[in-house]
Amino acid sequence: MAFDGTNMSMMGVGAFRTHMYRTTADAKAAVDSAGYFNDHAAFCTVGDVILVEASDDTGWMYVSANDGSTVDVNDLVTVRGSDTD
């Protein structure tokens, strides 16, 4: 599938921003691909954090590169835990 901007929101402005993105159609491997967030390039800055809920995992990604048209993010760091009680 492709990036869907209606599922992306940004919190905070200035030097540090956090984005939230949810997709039920794309797995983390697709979301992690260079270029997936290209349609959001104007709003992503290197160092921004994206909380991603993909179809198969939830976690944090960091914007590692953005030349104004191509956005690349680091691999998803899982934040999902288990409930053992």
N, C-alpha and C positions, 0 to 999 in steps of 0.2 A: 504494500500500500504506500501511500505518500503522507507527508506531513499535513496535518489539518490544523490550521491556525486558530480555528474556533475552540480547540482543546488546549490552547496555550494561554497562560496568564502570567503577568509579571508583577512581582512584589518588590517595592523599594526602587529608589532612583539614586543617581549619583554614581559614586565610585564602585559600589557593590550592589549587585542585583541578584535576586533569586527568581527563577522562572518555575512554573509548574506546568507539566504536560502529561496528558493522559491519552492513551490509545488502547482500544480493545482489539484493533486489527493488526497491529505490528508488534513483533517480538523485540526483545532488547537488542538482538543482533542487527535488526533493520534500523532501529532508532539510533544505534551507535555508529552507523555508516557515515563517512564523510559526505556532507551534502544534504543529509536528511533535513536539517534545520535551515537550509538556504533561504527559504521564503520568510524566515524570521531574522535574517542577517542584520537588518537595520536596527534591531532591538537587542542583539547579543553582543557582548563585549568579552574579549579574552579575560578569563578569570571568573566570569559569571557562573553561577551554579544553577543547574536544572534538576528539579525533583521530577523524576519520570516514573509513571505507572504504565509499564508496557503490558502486553497481553500475558507475558510469562514471568515477570519480575518487577520489583519496585526498588528504586535506588536513586543515588545522586550521580550526576554527570557534570563535568566541568568543561566550559568552552575553552578549548586549547588553541584554536586558531580561527580567525575571521578576517578575510581580506576585503570585506565589504559585499562579497557575493557568495563566497563559499565558506561555510561554517563547519568546523570539525570539533568533535567532543571526545573527551577521554572515555574509556570503558566505564560502564555502569558499575557503581559500587553498591552492592545490595544492602538495603536497610531493613529488610523484612526479617522478623525473628519468629521464634516459635513460642507457643504458650504451653508450658510444661506443668501447670497446676490444674 
